[in-house]
C-alpha cells in the first residue's frame, strides 16, 4: 500500500470496527470503549496554535450541543503534548470566551494517528492531516473524511452526515443528494417483479418519486431534527466571527 492509499484509507475502512485506543487527553485518560452506546466524531488536526485549526476548534465547540443532541461525542487529536493542548485551549478561551467542551488527545508517539492512517508521509512525517472518522454507537466506522492541511472543515456538513446516517439507519432507508434534516428520504427499491409493480402503482398514485426504483417517504423515526434554519444559523455564526 503506497502513501496515498494510507492517507486516504489508512488501516481503517468503512464498515469495520474502529481500533480501540487508550489516551491521555485534556479531560483525563479515555478509551474508545468508554463511548460504547454513543456515536463518536474523532478528528485530527496538524498542530496547536495554528490558524485553520483554531477556527475549526471554535466551530466544533459552538456546534457541540447539536452533536450531543444526536448522542454524538467529539474527540480531537494531534501529536502535540497535553500541556501544549491545554495552553492553546486556554488561549482560545481568553481571546474568545469559548471553552472547548470535548477532550483533545495528546498522541505524542503517533501510535493512534498511525493506527488510523492520519499521517501522510508525502505531506508530513509527523503532522496529522485533517481526518474525520464518524463511528457509530456499535463502534463501527461509518464515514471517513480527509482534508488537506490548508482547507478547514465544514462542521455543519459533518453534523449533517451524522444525522443522515442515523436517519437512514432507523428507517432502513437512504438519503438523497443534498439531503437536509427533516426532508424526505429514499425508500429502498423493490427486489421482485411484484414489488416493482406495486411500487410503480404507488408512485403513480402518490406522486412521491420518479420511478419504481426512486421514491421517497417521510422519516418514521423520532431522531431529534436539526432543521434547515438551525443549519443556516450555524453557518452564519461560523462565517461571522471565527475568532
C-alpha positions in Angstrom: 0.0 0.0 0.0 1.5 3.4 -1.0 1.5 6.6 1.0 -1.5 8.0 -0.9 -3.6 4.9 -0.1 -2.5 5.1 3.5 -3.6 8.7 3.7 -7.0 8.0 2.1 -7.8 4.7 3.8 -5.2 4.0 6.5 -5.7 0.7 8.2 -9.3 1.6 9.0 -12.1 1.2 6.5 -15.8 2.0 6.5 -17.8 -0.9 7.9 -15.0 -2.1 10.2 -14.8 -1.8 13.9 -12.8 1.3 14.9 -9.5 0.3 16.6 -9.5 0.6 20.3 -7.2 3.1 22.0 -6.4 4.5 25.4 -5.1 8.0 25.5 -4.2 11.0 27.7 -6.4 14.0 26.9 -7.2 17.5 28.1 -10.0 15.9 30.2 -8.1 13.0 31.6 -7.5 9.5 30.3 -10.0 8.0 27.9 -10.6 4.8 26.0 -12.7 4.5 22.8 -14.7 1.7 24.6 -15.8 4.3 27.2 -18.1 5.7 24.4 -20.0 2.5 23.8 -23.6 3.3 23.0 -22.7 6.7 21.7 -21.7 8.0 18.3 -18.2 9.5 18.1 -16.6 12.0 15.7 -12.9 11.5 16.0 -10.9 14.2 14.2 -7.3 15.1 13.9 -5.5 18.4 13.3 -1.9 19.2 12.2 -0.9 21.2 15.3 -1.8 23.5 18.1 -1.6 27.3 17.8 -2.3 27.1 14.0 -4.8 29.4 12.3 -7.0 26.9 10.5 -7.1 24.5 13.4 -8.1 27.4 15.8 -11.1 28.3 13.6 -12.1 24.6 13.5 -12.0 24.2 17.2 -14.1 27.3 17.7 -16.6 26.0 15.2 -16.7 22.5 16.7 -17.2 24.0 20.2 -20.1 26.1 19.0 -21.7 23.0 17.5 -21.0 20.7 20.4 -24.6 20.9 21.8 -26.0 19.9 18.4 -23.8 16.9 18.3 -24.8 16.0 21.9 -28.5 16.2 20.9 -27.6 13.4 18.4 -26.0 11.2 21.0 -22.6 12.1 19.5 -19.3 12.9 21.2 -16.4 14.9 19.7 -12.8 13.8 20.3 -9.9 15.9 18.9 -6.3 14.6 18.3 -2.9 15.8 17.4 0.7 14.7 18.2 1.2 17.8 20.3 1.7 17.4 24.1 -1.1 17.7 26.7 0.5 20.9 28.1 0.5 22.4 24.6 -3.2 21.4 24.1 -4.1 23.0 27.4 -2.2 26.2 26.7 -3.8 26.5 23.3 -7.4 25.9 24.5 -6.8 28.3 27.4 -5.7 30.9 24.9 -8.8 30.4 22.8 -10.9 30.8 25.9 -9.1 34.0 26.9 -9.4 35.5 23.4 -12.9 34.4 22.5 -14.7 33.3 25.7 -15.3 29.9 24.1 -14.4 26.8 26.2 -13.6 23.7 24.3 -16.1 21.2 25.8 -14.6 18.0 24.4 -11.3 16.0 25.0 -8.2 16.5 22.9 -5.9 13.6 22.7 -2.1 14.1 23.1 -0.8 11.4 20.7 2.9 12.1 21.3 4.1 8.8 19.9 1.8 9.0 16.9 0.5 5.5 17.8 -3.2 6.3 17.4 -2.6 8.6 14.4 -0.7 5.8 12.5 -3.3 3.2 13.6 -6.0 5.3 12.0 -3.9 6.3 9.0 -3.9 10.0 10.0 -0.3 10.7 8.9 0.5 11.0 5.2 4.3 10.7 4.8 4.1 12.5 1.4 2.7 15.6 3.3 4.5 15.3 6.6 6.2 12.5 8.5 4.8 13.8 11.8 1.8 16.1 11.5 -1.6 14.6 11.1 -3.7 15.7 8.2 -7.3 16.8 8.8 -9.1 13.4 9.2 -12.6 12.8 10.4 -13.9 9.4 11.5 -17.5 9.0 12.3 -18.0 6.0 14.5 -21.5 4.7 15.3 -22.9 3.5 18.7 -21.7 0.0 17.9 -18.1 1.0 17.4 -18.2 0.7 13.6 -16.6 3.3 11.3 -19.3 4.8 9.1 -17.6 7.7 7.4 -14.0 8.7 6.7 -13.2 12.3 5.5 -9.7 13.5 4.7 -8.9 17.2 4.2 -5.6 18.8 3.2 -3.8 20.9 5.8 -4.8 24.3 4.3 -8.6 23.7 4.0 -10.8 23.9 7.0 -13.6 21.5 7.6 -17.3 22.4 7.3 -18.7 21.4 10.7 -22.4 21.8 9.7 -21.7 19.2 7.0 -20.1 16.8 9.5 -23.2 17.2 11.7 -25.5 16.6 8.7 -23.7 13.4 7.9 -24.2 12.1 11.4 -27.9 12.8 11.3 -28.2 11.4 7.8 -26.6 8.1 8.9 -28.8 7.9 12.0 -31.9 8.7 10.0 -31.0 6.2 7.3 -30.3 3.5 9.9 -33.5 3.8 11.9 -35.6 3.9 8.7 -33.7 1.2 6.8 -33.5 3.7 4.0 -31.1 6.1 2.3 -30.8 9.9 2.0 -30.6 11.6 -1.4 -28.1 14.2 -2.7 -28.2 17.5 -0.8 -30.4 15.9 1.9 -31.1 18.1 5.0 -32.6 17.0 8.3 -36.4 16.8 8.1 -36.6 16.3 4.4 -37.9 13.1 2.7 -35.7 10.0 2.5 -35.3 7.4 -0.2 -37.3 4.2 0.1 -35.3 1.0 -0.7 -36.0 -0.2 -4.2 -38.1 -3.4 -4.6 -36.3 -6.5 -5.4 -39.1 -8.6 -7.0 -41.3 -8.1 -10.1 -44.4 -8.0 -7.9 -42.7 -5.4 -5.7 -41.7 -3.4 -8.7 -45.3 -3.3 -10.0 -46.7 -2.3 -6.6 -44.1 0.4 -6.2 -44.9 1.8 -9.7 -48.6 2.0 -8.8 -47.8 3.7 -5.5 -45.5 6.3 -7.3 -48.2 6.9 -9.9 -50.9 7.4 -7.3 -49.0 9.3 -4.6 -46.6 11.3 -6.9 -43.8 10.5 -4.3 -41.0 9.7 -6.7 -39.6 9.5 -10.2 -40.0 5.8 -10.9 -40.3 2.4 -9.2 -36.6 2.5 -8.2 -36.6 6.1 -6.9 -39.4 7.0 -4.5 -39.5 9.0 -1.2 -41.2 9.0 2.2 -41.1 11.0 5.4 -38.9 9.6 8.2 -40.7 7.3 10.6 -38.1 7.8 13.4 -38.1 10.2 16.2 -34.4 11.4 15.9 -34.1 15.0 17.1 -34.2 17.0 13.9 -31.7 19.8 13.2 -33.9 21.9 10.9 -32.7 23.9 8.0 -32.9 27.2 9.8 -30.6 25.8 12.5 -28.1 24.7 9.9 -28.2 28.2 8.3 -27.8 29.8 11.7 -24.8 27.7 12.4 -23.2 28.6 9.1 -23.9 32.3 9.7 -22.3 32.2 13.1 -19.2 30.4 11.9 -18.8 32.8 9.0 -19.5 35.9 11.0 -16.7 35.6 13.5 -14.2 32.8 13.7 -12.1 34.3 16.5 
